[in-house]
Amino acid sequence: MQLVYGTVLIGMLSGCATAPSGHWEQAGRTELETQDALAHCEKVAYLESQRNKTDEPFKGPIIEKQCMQRLGYTYIKHPT
C-alpha cells in the first residue's frame, strides 16, 4: 500500500515540476504588460468561477483563456 501512495505522490510532484506548455503573446506588448493582463484575467476567472460554483466548477481556465483572447493575446505552444 505504501508503494501505491509513493507512486501517486511522485506522479503528483512530477506534474508540478513540468514547465508551462506555452505562453501568451501580443505584438507590441512587453512581458510586464502580458503578466499584468494575465493577472487580470486570472482574477476575472476566479471571481466568475466562484460566482457560478454549481454550474461548472472547473470553468476557470476556460474563462481565463477567453479573457486573454478578448484582450488580443494569442497562446503560443512550446514545441514538445
matplotlib code that plots the C-alpha trace (Angstrom):
import matplotlib.pyplot as plt

x = [0.0, 2.9, 4.2, 0.9, 0.9, 4.6, 3.9, 0.9, 3.0, 5.8, 3.4, 1.8, 5.1, 6.5, 3.4, 4.0, 7.6, 6.9, 7.4, 4.4, 3.4, 3.2, 2.9, 0.7, 1.9, 0.6, 2.6, 3.9, 3.3, 6.1, 6.5, 5.3, 2.2, 1.4, 1.9, -0.5, -3.1, -2.8, -3.1, -6.3, -7.7, -6.8, -8.7, -11.7, -11.7, -11.5, -14.3, -16.6, -16.0, -16.7, -19.9, -21.1, -19.7, -22.8, -22.8, -19.3, -16.7, -13.7, -14.6, -11.8, -9.2, -11.7, -12.7, -9.1, -8.3, -11.3, -10.4, -6.8, -8.2, -10.6, -7.6, -5.9, -3.4, -2.6, -1.4, 1.8, 2.5, 6.1, 7.4, 7.3]
y = [0.0, 2.4, 1.7, 2.9, 6.1, 6.7, 6.2, 8.6, 11.2, 11.0, 11.4, 14.5, 16.1, 15.5, 17.0, 20.2, 20.3, 20.5, 23.7, 25.6, 24.2, 27.7, 31.4, 34.4, 36.9, 40.1, 42.2, 45.4, 44.3, 43.9, 40.9, 43.1, 44.1, 40.5, 39.5, 42.3, 41.2, 37.5, 38.5, 40.5, 37.5, 35.1, 37.4, 37.6, 33.8, 33.2, 35.6, 34.3, 30.6, 31.4, 33.1, 30.1, 27.2, 25.0, 25.4, 24.3, 24.3, 23.8, 26.5, 28.9, 28.1, 28.5, 31.9, 32.9, 31.9, 33.7, 36.9, 36.8, 36.3, 39.3, 41.4, 40.5, 37.9, 34.6, 31.5, 30.1, 26.5, 25.4, 22.6, 19.2]
z = [0.0, 0.7, -2.7, -4.2, -2.2, -3.0, -6.7, -6.6, -4.7, -7.2, -10.1, -8.5, -7.7, -11.2, -12.7, -10.7, -11.8, -15.5, -17.4, -18.9, -22.3, -23.9, -23.3, -24.2, -26.8, -28.4, -30.8, -29.3, -25.7, -23.1, -20.8, -17.9, -19.8, -20.6, -17.0, -15.9, -18.4, -17.3, -13.7, -14.6, -16.4, -13.6, -11.2, -13.6, -14.0, -10.2, -9.4, -12.2, -11.3, -7.6, -8.5, -10.6, -8.5, -9.1, -12.9, -13.9, -11.1, -13.4, -15.9, -14.6, -17.2, -20.0, -18.7, -18.3, -21.9, -23.3, -21.3, -22.8, -26.3, -25.8, -24.9, -28.2, -26.9, -28.7, -26.9, -28.4, -27.6, -26.9, -29.1, -27.4]

ax = plt.figure().add_subplot(projection="3d")
ax.plot(x, y, z, "-o")
ax.set_aspect("equal")
plt.show()
